[in-house]
Structures are given as structure tokens and as C-alpha cells.
Amino acid sequence: MTTTSFSALHLKTPMLKNLASLGYTAMTPIQTHTLPLILAGKDVIAKAKTGSGKTAAFGIGLLTRLELTYSRVQALVLCPTRELADQVGKELRRLARFTDNIKVLTLCGGVPFGPQLGSLEHGAHVVVGTPGRLLDHLRRGSLDLTSLQTLVLDEADRMLDMGFQEDISTLIAATPHKKQTLLFSATYPAAISALSETLQHEPVEVSVDETHDEGAIEQILYEVAPDERTAAVTRIIRHYRPESTLVFCNTKIECQEVAAALAKAGFAAAAIHGDLEQRERDQVLVRFANKSVSILVATDVAARGLDIKELAAVINYELPRNPEIHTHRIGRTGRAGEQGLAISLVTAHENRRVQAIESALGSSITRGDSASLTAAAGATLTPPMVALCIDGGRKNKLRPGDILGALTGAGGIAGSEVGKIDVFDCHAYVAVMRASTEQALTCLTGNKIKGRFFKVRKVES
């Protein structure tokens, strides 16, 4: 039986007393599974959401390893937003109360550089910060990471979503090859696995917050007349109200027609197929990934390589001829332990395709009654985010941290209101919560980013 007592970890008495004074009576599941590994010096990749107790897990670990007589940066915690960095910094200071000699420093954008430079000159054991500001200090020579022992990436999936991959890679390159790396992420997209492979040494994977069966997908077939498919898709979306939907069509023409019909019905829908130019394709994929478009209509070829997490539903406008393609289509939902929904439209003449798919699956698919598809009560299915396009990109030396800093600094927008940031060579996209759209537009058009003004526009469907 796994113990949940902190005393079982052989921590120093002052640390145990401090934990008791802070009300840490027993370890949370993420602490129980990761702390022994962290204290043993292992690299860890852990699936953990905010509120799971992960900060104490990596905090206790990195504080225990510090050499207090050595006033160099020995632990670095990367966070996606200023709010999270401030929160983590405060928690680490609370955990460090067992000794007066531990110095924890928070470095984020949106605040003056001067005081941060002064604090770094006086030395720090632990630094918590956002990638953009940390990189600025690294390039100025004010941040020295050559003595780093522990590197923590907190909410790593969010940092990658916000476009910090390059900044993170540059920061990592400035750290010693031999160090402990702890990667905490709410989800496990392919990009997280790739990051772990390049960054970690024999990491131990920990996942304790699964609430559904991995990959659980509910499949339903609805029989429709050939000319009723588009209307049926509209009814399905209004009935089930998925937050994000991928609709598969077998031809480019169907893609365009279905997307146009859904847009006409009031949905935020976009099509992706082989005839799109690269910039158009990039924009459609960015908007679907950043939740400013809620329905993507695609062909199988155009959908190849899509790495979309948290996809609520897949709809087959028409069944594919190959059962393997069907399996591949529906496998895009129900990931990361979430419940998925896969709906297929069939005509009375497509029984052979259905039988072939059921044979490949080894089970029958539930039949639904299309007459029961009624619009569910609730607000309109408006995407939660709005995408803004900035007419500057990598060639203007624009980084995700610059955009985030402009919004959360001069703009006064909370980091939690900012979504995915994608920077291309000549333009960039940032998603903001719908209620903050006008404030974000005013901020980005009225203030300089990287010393110059950029044109910014809302990307409409």
C-alpha cells in the first residue's frame, strides 16, 4: 500500500515542521506518485492539472536539492503566464520558510527590467518565470544558468500552445547537459512527447487524474436520405452541442458546400482541403486549434498531420470506403482520457460499408433515430475565443512572449484570457477570450511591440 505521509519521504525535520504548519497533512495523488521519484533524482513527465498539488511536488523536490552556501541559480521553473509564475513563486517561498537563506526570484514580462536586474545581481537560488522575459535576461547576460540542477516546465502543453517552443529550446541550450528535468502537463499531445524525448533522460511517466477510460468513444449511426446529409449535420451539432467538431467529407466540393451551409446556419465553420494555399491552410488550422472556429470540415488527405487535442466530436458526412480510414477518423476524438463522440451518416444503400466497418471493429455500432435530433437548450454555439492577426512575424523578430507581454502588460489583460499564439515568418495569430477582444485590439494597435507599430485585425469566418 502506498503511503501518503510526508514523513515517509525522509525529509529534513525543518521541512516537515513547515509542511505541518502550512496544513500539508497528507500527500495528494500526484505528490504520492512523483515526490519519491523527484527526490531520487529521476526525470519525471507527469500529467497533472492546476489544483492537483503539483507545485508542492516539484517545489519540495527542488528545494531539498539546493546548496544554500552557493548563491547561483540552481533551479528554474518555466510557466506559461505571469499569473501562474507569481502563484508558483509565492508557493515556493511558503515551502522555503524552513530556512531564511533560500532566495526565490520571479521574472516575468509586463514589469520594469531594472529591479529584476538588481535582484539577479544579488543572487538567487530559484528562478520562476515566463520564457520570453527569461530569454531577455539570458541574452543580456543577467541570467546565468550554468549551475542549474533542476529544470521544471509547468503546464508545458500550454507553453507549447502559446508558441514558446523556440524560446524554451534556447533557454534549455544554456543549461548544463546533466540536470534533473521535471515536465508537468495537463495533456499529452505529440509535441509534449517530442519535447520529452529531446530534453529528458529515461523519464518516468506519471498519470493519476484519468476520469474516463482512455480513448472511450461513443459511436452512433444515423440513417438519412442522400439529400439530407447537410441538414442532418446541422441538427446533430445543435443536438449534441460539441465544443469542437471535425466533419469528414470524401471530396473537396463537399467540404466547401458543407462548410458554407454550416456558416450560413450561424456556426463558426471552416473548410480545409487540397486546393487551399499554404497561408489559408495555416489560418484555418490555427483558428480551429485556438478555438476561434468550432467546426472544421476536412477531407482525409487534408486532415493528415493534424494534432488536435480535446476534440469533442467527429462526424462522418459520408462513410469512407476503407474501414481502416474510418478507424483513423474516429480515433481523433476520445483522447487524453476524455469521452469522445463519433457520428456517421449513412443511406439505406450503404449497408455493405457499415458491415465492413463493424467487422473491422469487432462489434456493432449503435443506430440512432434522426427524428430524435432536436436542438438542445442553451446559448448559441459561439466559439469562446477570437483570433487576431498581426502583420508581423519571425522576420520582424516577433516572439510569442512579445505578444503576450504587450497584452498582459500595457493591455492589462489577464494571461488566462490569452490563448494559443502562433508566429509565422510574416504574420502572427493570437487568440483572446471573446469578452477581451476590443481591449486586445486597442492594446495591440495602439502600442509598440518590439519598438514598432503593427497592423492588427480580427479574423472573421
MORA-V45128 format. One record per helix or strand of 3 or more residues. SS is the DSSP state (~ for helix, > for strand). FROM is the first residue (numbers start at 1). LEN is the number of residues. If there is no record, write none. Layout:
BEGIN
ss=SS from=FROM len=LEN
ss=SS from=FROM len=LEN
END
This chain:
BEGIN
ss=~ from=6 len=4
ss=~ from=13 len=9
ss=~ from=29 len=11
ss=> from=44 len=4
ss=~ from=54 len=12
ss=> from=75 len=5
ss=~ from=82 len=17
ss=> from=104 len=4
ss=~ from=113 len=9
ss=> from=126 len=5
ss=~ from=131 len=10
ss=> from=150 len=4
ss=~ from=156 len=6
ss=~ from=165 len=9
ss=> from=180 len=6
ss=~ from=190 len=10
ss=> from=204 len=4
ss=> from=217 len=7
ss=~ from=226 len=15
ss=> from=245 len=4
ss=~ from=252 len=13
ss=> from=269 len=4
ss=~ from=278 len=12
ss=> from=295 len=4
ss=~ from=300 len=4
ss=> from=313 len=4
ss=~ from=323 len=8
ss=> from=340 len=7
ss=~ from=351 len=11
ss=> from=366 len=3
ss=~ from=370 len=3
ss=> from=385 len=6
ss=~ from=394 len=3
ss=~ from=400 len=9
ss=~ from=415 len=3
ss=> from=418 len=6
ss=> from=428 len=6
ss=~ from=434 len=13
ss=> from=456 len=3
END
